[in-house]
Amino acid sequence: MGVQQLVLLPFDRELACLSPEAFVEEILVQQLKVERVSVGFDFCFGYRRSGTAADLDAIAATYGIQVTTVSPQTCQGERISSSAIRQALLQGNVQRANQLLGRPYSLQGQVVLGQQLGQTLGFPTANLQLPAEKFLPRQGVYGVRVQGPLLESEQIGVMNLGCRPTVNGLNQTAEVHLLDWSGDLYAQTLVVHLVQFLRPEQKFDSLEDLKAQIDQDCAVARSYLEPVG
């Protein structure tokens, strides 16, 4: 994205107790030596969030610092916010989340050894180890597009995010089955772009019923993911 330097300020008690004026003088002027600042319209800073974007503009002006306040960004009448995106993902509304983001929501992780149940069923999967802090969408089955170092081009697939109740799974896993590619992806890092929520996770009476549903999931995912014509 062109960012050359990123500074993370630890939000400790000392920082939290700074007044808006002290924050500008000590952090922006003395430490960061900023010349220009860009903030959102609802930006708050200083002790108990007492400073507003307008306050920042007034205080920074005394140091010759230019402040740009970004107006609310909307999509189809809804204000774009991280809260709205998280809510859409929790509901499985991938299209809305992607629309608000301006890009597909993606998961990235290393392929690790799983129980290899998919292989047994005829649908080999890549079991992804995801970062613990990653925000995960609603549990269920998704149509996805996948990128990786061993994949010459973007591949389409089906991802199951959940605990696999049919086989009494206890831990949440993210397993991806590629529709038109086969090979060993172990230890590779994959990027999985969420395109369509297909169905919630459910428990089946038998592995045969599960296998039949996976086959149907693949057909539905292909209808969403393959170009028409």
Backbone as CSV, one residue per row, in Angstrom:
resi,resn,N_x,N_y,N_z,CA_x,CA_y,CA_z,C_x,C_y,C_z
1,MET,0.818,-1.221,0.000,0.000,0.000,0.000,0.846,1.262,0.000
2,GLY,2.165,1.097,-0.021,3.028,2.267,-0.075,3.440,2.817,1.276
3,VAL,3.052,2.160,2.359,3.437,2.627,3.695,4.913,2.337,3.920
4,GLN,5.677,3.354,4.265,7.115,3.182,4.457,7.491,2.997,5.923
5,GLN,6.654,3.484,6.827,6.956,3.330,8.245,5.655,3.265,9.034
6,LEU,5.603,2.347,9.986,4.437,2.187,10.840,4.884,2.278,12.285
7,VAL,4.234,3.154,13.050,4.567,3.327,14.462,3.363,2.890,15.298
8,LEU,3.592,1.938,16.195,2.531,1.478,17.089,2.740,2.099,18.467
9,LEU,1.730,2.810,18.942,1.808,3.422,20.268,1.144,2.498,21.279
10,PRO,1.889,1.964,22.247,1.271,1.104,23.271,0.310,1.926,24.120
11,PHE,-0.950,1.468,24.201,-1.950,2.233,24.947,-1.839,1.877,26.425
12,ASP,-0.865,2.493,27.090,-0.666,2.254,28.518,-1.280,3.388,29.327
13,ARG,-1.135,3.308,30.647,-1.740,4.313,31.521,-1.182,5.706,31.242
14,GLU,0.117,5.774,30.970,0.746,7.074,30.715,0.149,7.742,29.479
15,LEU,-0.038,6.964,28.425,-0.618,7.523,27.208,-2.089,7.879,27.427
16,ALA,-2.800,7.020,28.144,-4.228,7.245,28.359,-4.501,8.494,29.180
17,CYS,-3.544,8.905,29.999,-3.753,10.062,30.875,-3.352,11.387,30.236
18,LEU,-2.798,11.356,29.032,-2.396,12.594,28.381,-3.616,13.406,27.963
19,SER,-3.571,14.695,28.220,-4.627,15.578,27.736,-4.481,15.720,26.227
20,PRO,-5.519,16.191,25.531,-5.387,16.406,24.087,-4.194,17.296,23.739
21,GLU,-3.989,18.363,24.524,-2.875,19.272,24.263,-1.533,18.575,24.453
22,ALA,-1.427,17.776,25.530,-0.170,17.066,25.803,0.082,15.993,24.746
23,PHE,-0.972,15.354,24.271,-0.813,14.332,23.234,-0.200,14.936,21.973
24,VAL,-0.713,16.086,21.574,-0.186,16.739,20.370,1.263,17.145,20.578
25,GLU,1.546,17.779,21.719,2.899,18.290,21.951,3.913,17.159,22.127
26,GLU,3.602,16.175,22.978,4.579,15.146,23.324,4.692,14.042,22.265
27,ILE,3.563,13.634,21.714,3.580,12.512,20.769,3.775,12.984,19.330
28,LEU,2.885,13.874,18.887,2.933,14.279,17.479,4.112,15.201,17.172
29,VAL,4.363,16.164,18.060,5.408,17.165,17.780,6.787,16.656,18.199
30,GLN,6.947,16.331,19.475,8.271,15.994,19.988,8.772,14.632,19.501
31,GLN,7.911,13.623,19.524,8.369,12.273,19.184,8.271,11.959,17.689
32,LEU,7.121,12.221,17.100,6.932,11.849,15.696,7.325,12.962,14.715
33,LYS,7.364,14.190,15.216,7.739,15.332,14.375,6.890,15.388,13.098
34,VAL,5.592,15.283,13.272,4.696,15.244,12.120,4.516,16.631,11.513
35,GLU,4.231,16.636,10.244,3.933,17.871,9.532,2.481,17.891,9.045
36,ARG,1.903,16.690,8.917,0.533,16.593,8.426,-0.127,15.375,9.059
37,VAL,-1.404,15.523,9.417,-2.144,14.438,10.072,-3.476,14.250,9.346
38,SER,-3.860,12.997,9.173,-5.160,12.680,8.588,-5.923,11.803,9.568
39,VAL,-7.152,12.194,9.905,-7.971,11.442,10.851,-9.397,11.336,10.326
40,GLY,-10.138,10.397,10.875,-11.538,10.264,10.519,-12.389,11.314,11.216
41,PHE,-13.597,11.528,10.699,-14.469,12.574,11.231,-14.854,12.321,12.690
42,ASP,-14.876,11.038,13.118,-15.278,10.710,14.483,-14.079,10.398,15.377
43,PHE,-12.897,10.853,14.977,-11.676,10.611,15.736,-11.742,11.291,17.101
44,CYS,-11.337,10.561,18.160,-11.239,11.117,19.511,-9.873,10.757,20.084
45,PHE,-9.339,11.617,20.917,-8.012,11.358,21.480,-7.886,12.093,22.809
46,GLY,-6.826,11.760,23.540,-6.600,12.396,24.832,-7.371,11.733,25.946
47,TYR,-7.173,12.237,27.154,-7.759,11.648,28.354,-9.264,11.481,28.218
48,ARG,-9.724,10.236,28.400,-11.135,9.877,28.302,-11.760,10.335,26.979
49,ARG,-10.957,10.277,25.930,-11.422,10.620,24.569,-12.059,12.011,24.526
50,SER,-11.458,12.925,25.264,-12.046,14.263,25.383,-11.764,15.151,24.182
51,GLY,-10.757,14.803,23.374,-10.432,15.630,22.211,-11.102,15.120,20.950
52,THR,-11.590,16.018,20.140,-12.242,15.668,18.876,-11.357,16.027,17.690
53,ALA,-11.818,15.710,16.500,-11.074,16.075,15.296,-10.942,17.582,15.182
54,ALA,-11.991,18.305,15.571,-11.937,19.775,15.535,-10.910,20.294,16.535
55,ASP,-10.844,19.657,17.709,-9.841,20.057,18.706,-8.432,19.809,18.171
56,LEU,-8.234,18.678,17.518,-6.923,18.370,16.953,-6.523,19.420,15.929
57,ASP,-7.457,19.818,15.093,-7.196,20.837,14.080,-6.741,22.128,14.737
58,ALA,-7.431,22.551,15.812,-7.110,23.812,16.482,-5.769,23.737,17.203
59,ILE,-5.522,22.639,17.915,-4.277,22.518,18.675,-3.082,22.382,17.734
60,ALA,-3.230,21.542,16.706,-2.123,21.311,15.772,-1.765,22.573,14.998
61,ALA,-2.742,23.421,14.764,-2.489,24.650,14.008,-1.461,25.534,14.708
62,THR,-1.411,25.476,16.046,-0.448,26.296,16.779,0.987,25.833,16.554
63,TYR,1.142,24.609,16.043,2.472,24.071,15.736,2.718,24.032,14.228
64,GLY,1.807,24.599,13.470,1.957,24.594,12.022,1.692,23.244,11.382
65,ILE,0.967,22.380,12.075,0.650,21.051,11.549,-0.699,21.092,10.825
66,GLN,-0.718,20.585,9.607,-1.949,20.551,8.817,-2.748,19.296,9.150
67,VAL,-4.044,19.456,9.382,-4.917,18.336,9.724,-5.977,18.169,8.643
68,THR,-6.087,16.950,8.126,-7.136,16.602,7.166,-8.134,15.684,7.852
69,THR,-9.392,16.089,7.845,-10.439,15.270,8.453,-11.234,14.585,7.341
70,VAL,-11.216,13.274,7.345,-11.895,12.496,6.309,-13.373,12.357,6.666
71,SER,-14.227,12.692,5.735,-15.667,12.643,5.964,-16.160,11.198,5.986
72,PRO,-17.373,10.939,6.473,-17.902,9.566,6.504,-17.959,8.964,5.102
73,GLN,-17.567,7.701,5.003,-17.647,6.987,3.739,-18.857,6.053,3.794
74,THR,-19.682,6.074,2.757,-20.906,5.279,2.768,-20.959,4.332,1.573
75,CYS,-21.789,3.320,1.712,-22.040,2.351,0.637,-23.525,2.035,0.657
76,GLN,-24.216,2.430,-0.389,-25.658,2.224,-0.489,-26.377,2.758,0.736
77,GLY,-25.953,3.933,1.168,-26.608,4.609,2.269,-26.153,4.195,3.654
78,GLU,-25.289,3.191,3.764,-24.795,2.727,5.054,-23.375,3.213,5.266
79,ARG,-23.111,3.733,6.475,-21.762,4.206,6.771,-20.824,3.013,6.875
80,ILE,-19.700,3.095,6.183,-18.707,2.030,6.222,-17.942,2.113,7.541
81,SER,-17.958,1.030,8.281,-17.253,0.985,9.562,-16.803,-0.441,9.830
82,SER,-15.818,-0.583,10.699,-15.346,-1.916,11.054,-16.442,-2.703,11.757
83,SER,-17.292,-2.016,12.524,-18.389,-2.696,13.221,-19.379,-3.292,12.234
84,ALA,-19.711,-2.537,11.188,-20.651,-3.034,10.180,-20.062,-4.221,9.422
85,ILE,-18.758,-4.170,9.150,-18.099,-5.271,8.434,-18.064,-6.522,9.301
86,ARG,-17.714,-6.370,10.571,-17.696,-7.521,11.480,-19.086,-8.144,11.608
87,GLN,-20.105,-7.298,11.719,-21.462,-7.807,11.860,-21.887,-8.595,10.628
88,ALA,-21.547,-8.089,9.455,-21.888,-8.792,8.219,-21.196,-10.153,8.163
89,LEU,-19.947,-10.222,8.579,-19.208,-11.481,8.573,-19.786,-12.470,9.577
90,LEU,-20.196,-11.989,10.737,-20.784,-12.865,11.747,-22.122,-13.432,11.282
91,GLN,-22.794,-12.715,10.394,-24.072,-13.172,9.853,-23.884,-14.055,8.619
92,GLY,-22.648,-14.175,8.146,-22.397,-14.935,6.930,-22.722,-14.149,5.675
93,ASN,-22.924,-12.840,5.809,-23.246,-11.993,4.665,-21.942,-11.528,4.011
94,VAL,-21.308,-12.451,3.309,-19.986,-12.188,2.738,-20.048,-11.098,1.676
95,GLN,-21.093,-11.128,0.855,-21.185,-10.122,-0.211,-21.211,-8.707,0.365
96,ARG,-21.973,-8.519,1.448,-22.056,-7.193,2.050,-20.724,-6.787,2.671
97,ALA,-20.084,-7.719,3.374,-18.791,-7.420,3.991,-17.769,-7.032,2.929
98,ASN,-17.743,-7.786,1.829,-16.788,-7.498,0.763,-17.098,-6.164,0.089
99,GLN,-18.379,-5.857,-0.006,-18.794,-4.593,-0.611,-18.316,-3.415,0.237
100,LEU,-18.465,-3.539,1.553,-18.026,-2.469,2.455,-16.508,-2.351,2.486
101,LEU,-15.822,-3.497,2.377,-14.358,-3.496,2.391,-13.762,-2.972,1.090
102,GLY,-14.478,-3.217,-0.022,-13.918,-2.897,-1.328,-12.992,-3.980,-1.842
103,ARG,-13.019,-5.132,-1.177,-12.182,-6.290,-1.548,-12.745,-7.497,-0.820
104,PRO,-12.385,-8.709,-1.258,-12.846,-9.897,-0.544,-12.178,-10.030,0.818
105,TYR,-12.953,-10.418,1.831,-12.359,-10.714,3.134,-11.543,-11.997,2.986
106,SER,-10.357,-12.026,3.529,-9.472,-13.169,3.302,-8.895,-13.713,4.594
107,LEU,-8.569,-14.989,4.549,-7.875,-15.674,5.628,-6.545,-16.176,5.086
108,GLN,-5.503,-16.057,5.888,-4.186,-16.522,5.449,-3.594,-17.413,6.525
109,GLY,-3.127,-18.580,6.112,-2.543,-19.480,7.095,-1.690,-20.552,6.446
110,GLN,-0.918,-21.227,7.272,-0.059,-22.304,6.796,-0.823,-23.628,6.829
111,VAL,-0.599,-24.436,5.816,-1.241,-25.743,5.747,-0.528,-26.697,6.708
112,VAL,-1.304,-27.260,7.634,-0.747,-28.182,8.624,-1.437,-29.539,8.495
113,LEU,-0.843,-30.536,9.122,-1.386,-31.887,9.040,-2.675,-31.985,9.844
114,GLY,-3.749,-32.481,9.204,-5.022,-32.685,9.879,-5.307,-34.165,10.064
115,GLN,-6.594,-34.493,10.245,-6.974,-35.891,10.443,-7.142,-36.636,9.122
116,GLN,-7.052,-35.908,8.012,-7.119,-36.488,6.668,-8.454,-37.192,6.400
117,LEU,-9.504,-36.686,7.065,-10.833,-37.240,6.834,-11.311,-36.932,5.419
118,GLY,-10.995,-35.719,4.935,-11.413,-35.350,3.587,-10.853,-36.278,2.537
119,GLN,-9.626,-36.705,2.731,-8.993,-37.641,1.804,-9.778,-38.950,1.757
120,THR,-10.217,-39.390,2.926,-10.987,-40.626,3.024,-12.318,-40.516,2.289
121,LEU,-12.914,-39.311,2.350,-14.213,-39.095,1.719,-14.097,-38.795,0.227
122,GLY,-12.884,-38.621,-0.252,-12.708,-38.284,-1.663,-12.633,-36.802,-1.935
123,PHE,-12.528,-36.012,-0.859,-12.421,-34.556,-0.992,-11.236,-34.087,-0.147
124,PRO,-10.006,-34.262,-0.633,-8.827,-33.864,0.150,-8.857,-32.372,0.462
125,THR,-8.503,-32.042,1.697,-8.539,-30.648,2.126,-7.190,-30.193,2.664
126,ALA,-6.973,-28.892,2.562,-5.811,-28.260,3.177,-6.273,-27.673,4.504
127,ASN,-5.692,-28.154,5.594,-6.065,-27.709,6.929,-5.225,-26.477,7.286
128,LEU,-5.873,-25.312,7.408,-5.142,-24.067,7.623,-4.966,-23.748,9.097
129,GLN,-3.750,-23.389,9.465,-3.483,-22.883,10.804,-3.566,-21.356,10.740
130,LEU,-4.601,-20.794,11.341,-4.850,-19.359,11.261,-4.311,-18.645,12.496
131,PRO,-3.929,-17.390,12.368,-3.472,-16.626,13.534,-4.565,-16.571,14.603
132,ALA,-4.177,-16.695,15.856,-5.145,-16.735,16.957,-5.970,-15.446,17.025
133,GLU,-5.381,-14.328,16.612,-6.070,-13.049,16.731,-6.942,-12.724,15.524
134,LYS,-6.963,-13.600,14.515,-7.720,-13.323,13.298,-9.221,-13.350,13.567
135,PHE,-9.927,-12.336,13.088,-11.382,-12.310,13.218,-11.977,-13.289,12.222
136,LEU,-12.769,-14.220,12.717,-13.333,-15.263,11.862,-14.827,-15.021,11.637
137,PRO,-15.306,-15.339,10.432,-16.721,-15.150,10.126,-17.573,-16.267,10.722
138,ARG,-18.835,-16.268,10.371,-19.776,-17.284,10.835,-19.299,-18.684,10.449
139,GLN,-19.470,-19.628,11.349,-19.110,-21.000,11.025,-20.010,-21.530,9.914
140,GLY,-19.419,-22.302,9.025,-20.189,-22.861,7.927,-19.317,-23.161,6.730
141,VAL,-19.971,-23.297,5.591,-19.291,-23.668,4.347,-19.319,-22.481,3.393
142,TYR,-18.170,-22.217,2.774,-18.015,-21.049,1.910,-17.474,-21.448,0.540
143,GLY,-17.898,-20.710,-0.476,-17.239,-20.763,-1.761,-16.085,-19.774,-1.713
144,VAL,-14.884,-20.201,-2.121,-13.699,-19.364,-1.942,-12.818,-19.372,-3.187
145,ARG,-11.941,-18.391,-3.245,-10.869,-18.347,-4.233,-9.550,-18.397,-3.469
146,VAL,-8.614,-19.195,-3.962,-7.402,-19.492,-3.193,-6.150,-19.152,-3.994
147,GLN,-5.188,-18.541,-3.305,-3.890,-18.240,-3.896,-2.789,-18.871,-3.052
148,GLY,-1.727,-19.304,-3.705,-0.600,-19.890,-2.987,0.602,-20.030,-3.891
149,PRO,1.790,-20.196,-3.309,3.029,-20.249,-4.093,3.082,-21.409,-5.086
150,LEU,2.401,-22.527,-4.805,2.415,-23.671,-5.713,1.274,-23.629,-6.725
151,LEU,0.382,-22.666,-6.574,-0.757,-22.550,-7.480,-0.414,-21.539,-8.567
152,GLU,-0.350,-22.000,-9.797,0.044,-21.112,-10.892,-0.950,-19.975,-11.089
153,SER,-2.204,-20.231,-10.793,-3.241,-19.200,-10.898,-4.202,-19.363,-9.735
154,GLU,-5.062,-18.397,-9.564,-6.044,-18.456,-8.490,-6.982,-19.644,-8.706
155,GLN,-7.196,-20.423,-7.653,-8.035,-21.619,-7.736,-9.356,-21.392,-6.996
156,ILE,-10.409,-22.077,-7.465,-11.683,-22.010,-6.773,-11.817,-23.205,-5.848
157,GLY,-12.574,-23.035,-4.784,-12.694,-24.122,-3.833,-13.833,-23.933,-2.859
158,VAL,-13.904,-24.855,-1.923,-14.909,-24.844,-0.858,-14.181,-24.903,0.475
159,MET,-14.564,-24.029,1.408,-13.947,-24.025,2.732,-14.995,-24.348,3.788
160,ASN,-14.637,-25.236,4.705,-15.475,-25.496,5.865,-14.808,-24.874,7.086
161,LEU,-15.541,-23.993,7.751,-15.044,-23.365,8.973,-15.936,-23.824,10.119
162,GLY,-15.389,-24.646,11.005,-16.208,-25.143,12.100,-15.549,-26.279,12.846
163,CYS,-16.364,-26.995,13.633,-15.840,-28.031,14.518,-16.114,-29.450,14.034
164,ARG,-16.691,-29.603,12.840,-16.959,-30.915,12.240,-17.772,-31.811,13.186
165,PRO,-19.008,-31.427,13.473,-19.819,-32.179,14.434,-20.120,-33.612,14.019
166,THR,-20.109,-33.905,12.718,-20.400,-35.268,12.262,-19.383,-36.273,12.796
167,VAL,-18.148,-35.820,12.974,-17.102,-36.720,13.489,-16.712,-36.327,14.910
168,ASN,-17.633,-35.614,15.592,-17.441,-35.234,16.997,-16.189,-34.380,17.208
169,GLY,-15.950,-33.487,16.281,-14.809,-32.587,16.430,-15.015,-31.614,17.578
170,LEU,-13.923,-31.246,18.229,-14.001,-30.348,19.386,-13.424,-28.966,19.092
171,ASN,-12.452,-28.899,18.216,-11.765,-27.642,17.932,-12.168,-27.100,16.561
172,GLN,-12.247,-25.782,16.476,-12.592,-25.160,15.205,-11.425,-25.287,14.224
173,THR,-11.737,-25.662,12.993,-10.722,-25.788,11.952,-11.191,-25.059,10.698
174,ALA,-10.256,-24.728,9.863,-10.549,-24.147,8.550,-9.932,-25.075,7.509
175,GLU,-10.788,-25.769,6.762,-10.327,-26.754,5.787,-10.791,-26.362,4.393
176,VAL,-9.861,-26.360,3.447,-10.153,-25.910,2.088,-9.959,-27.052,1.094
177,HIS,-10.971,-27.270,0.276,-10.881,-28.254,-0.808,-10.864,-27.506,-2.128
178,LEU,-9.810,-27.706,-2.918,-9.691,-27.071,-4.226,-10.420,-27.912,-5.262
179,LEU,-11.260,-27.256,-6.083,-12.108,-27.996,-7.011,-11.357,-28.516,-8.239
180,ASP,-10.365,-27.781,-8.704,-9.710,-28.155,-9.970,-8.205,-28.299,-9.833
181,TRP,-7.745,-28.692,-8.662,-6.293,-28.827,-8.451,-6.048,-29.930,-7.438
182,SER,-5.011,-30.682,-7.641,-4.617,-31.706,-6.675,-3.108,-31.678,-6.522
183,GLY,-2.655,-31.970,-5.342,-1.224,-31.947,-5.075,-0.984,-31.767,-3.591
184,ASP,0.272,-31.728,-3.204,0.652,-31.612,-1.796,0.904,-30.145,-1.449
185,LEU,0.085,-29.597,-0.569,0.228,-28.201,-0.150,0.758,-28.088,1.277
186,TYR,1.199,-29.193,1.850,1.653,-29.182,3.237,2.778,-28.169,3.450
187,ALA,2.634,-27.374,4.510,3.606,-26.343,4.931,3.574,-25.097,4.049
188,GLN,2.709,-25.089,3.035,2.579,-23.899,2.199,1.647,-22.890,2.870
189,THR,1.824,-21.626,2.523,0.947,-20.573,3.031,-0.082,-20.227,1.960
190,LEU,-1.352,-20.342,2.315,-2.435,-20.058,1.379,-3.197,-18.812,1.813
191,VAL,-3.673,-18.083,0.820,-4.579,-16.951,1.052,-5.937,-17.338,0.501
192,VAL,-6.941,-17.326,1.359,-8.290,-17.768,0.989,-9.226,-16.567,0.992
193,HIS,-9.776,-16.236,-0.176,-10.696,-15.114,-0.303,-12.133,-15.625,-0.222
194,LEU,-12.905,-15.099,0.703,-14.282,-15.527,0.869,-15.168,-14.868,-0.182
195,VAL,-15.939,-15.681,-0.900,-16.801,-15.166,-1.969,-18.281,-15.336,-1.646
196,GLN,-18.664,-16.517,-1.143,-20.085,-16.814,-0.938,-20.274,-17.748,0.257
197,PHE,-21.194,-17.395,1.147,-21.575,-18.295,2.232,-22.581,-19.282,1.672
198,LEU,-22.288,-20.572,1.776,-23.138,-21.595,1.167,-24.169,-22.159,2.133
199,ARG,-23.754,-22.469,3.352,-24.694,-23.031,4.329,-24.035,-23.057,5.701
200,PRO,-24.859,-23.140,6.775,-24.289,-23.286,8.120,-23.698,-24.684,8.291
201,GLU,-22.836,-24.840,9.263,-22.306,-26.157,9.586,-23.422,-26.997,10.202
202,GLN,-23.464,-28.277,9.882,-24.494,-29.142,10.424,-23.944,-30.540,10.671
203,LYS,-24.650,-31.292,11.513,-24.244,-32.661,11.832,-25.071,-33.631,11.000
204,PHE,-24.386,-34.556,10.352,-25.056,-35.550,9.506,-25.096,-36.896,10.223
205,ASP,-26.058,-37.730,9.815,-26.247,-39.027,10.452,-25.144,-40.019,10.102
206,SER,-24.507,-39.813,8.958,-23.459,-40.745,8.534,-22.445,-40.023,7.669
207,LEU,-21.294,-40.668,7.470,-20.271,-40.098,6.596,-20.740,-40.084,5.146
208,GLU,-21.604,-41.033,4.783,-22.141,-41.052,3.427,-23.011,-39.831,3.173
209,ASP,-23.814,-39.455,4.178,-24.637,-38.246,4.049,-23.755,-37.007,3.953
210,LEU,-22.689,-36.987,4.741,-21.749,-35.869,4.697,-21.100,-35.778,3.328
211,LYS,-20.685,-36.917,2.785,-20.037,-36.957,1.476,-20.978,-36.432,0.390
212,ALA,-22.254,-36.820,0.460,-23.232,-36.362,-0.527,-23.429,-34.857,-0.436
213,GLN,-23.422,-34.326,0.795,-23.592,-32.879,0.970,-22.381,-32.113,0.459
214,ILE,-21.182,-32.638,0.705,-19.966,-31.978,0.216,-19.980,-31.923,-1.309
215,ASP,-20.427,-33.017,-1.927,-20.522,-33.052,-3.384,-21.472,-31.968,-3.882
216,GLN,-22.573,-31.800,-3.155,-23.533,-30.754,-3.518,-22.952,-29.360,-3.272
217,ASP,-22.217,-29.205,-2.176,-21.568,-27.917,-1.869,-20.614,-27.517,-2.997
218,CYS,-19.860,-28.473,-3.499,-18.901,-28.193,-4.567,-19.619,-27.725,-5.826
219,ALA,-20.751,-28.368,-6.134,-21.508,-27.980,-7.328,-22.062,-26.573,-7.180
220,VAL,-22.582,-26.248,-5.996,-23.125,-24.905,-5.758,-22.017,-23.862,-5.794
221,ALA,-20.868,-24.190,-5.173,-19.735,-23.247,-5.171,-19.272,-22.977,-6.597
222,ARG,-19.218,-24.019,-7.412,-18.773,-23.851,-8.800,-19.712,-22.911,-9.556
223,SER,-21.000,-22.986,-9.277,-21.961,-22.123,-9.965,-21.735,-20.657,-9.618
224,TYR,-21.240,-20.386,-8.418,-20.941,-19.010,-7.991,-19.598,-18.531,-8.513
225,LEU,-18.636,-19.445,-8.565,-17.246,-19.052,-8.770,-16.770,-19.103,-10.224
226,GLU,-17.374,-19.979,-11.018,-16.926,-20.088,-12.403,-17.563,-18.989,-13.253
227,PRO,-16.808,-18.402,-14.176,-17.376,-17.358,-15.053,-18.481,-17.921,-15.943
228,VAL,-19.500,-17.120,-16.157,-20.609,-17.542,-17.016,-20.144,-17.569,-18.467
229,GLY,-20.446,-18.653,-19.188,-20.052,-18.741,-20.598,-18.621,-19.159,-20.760
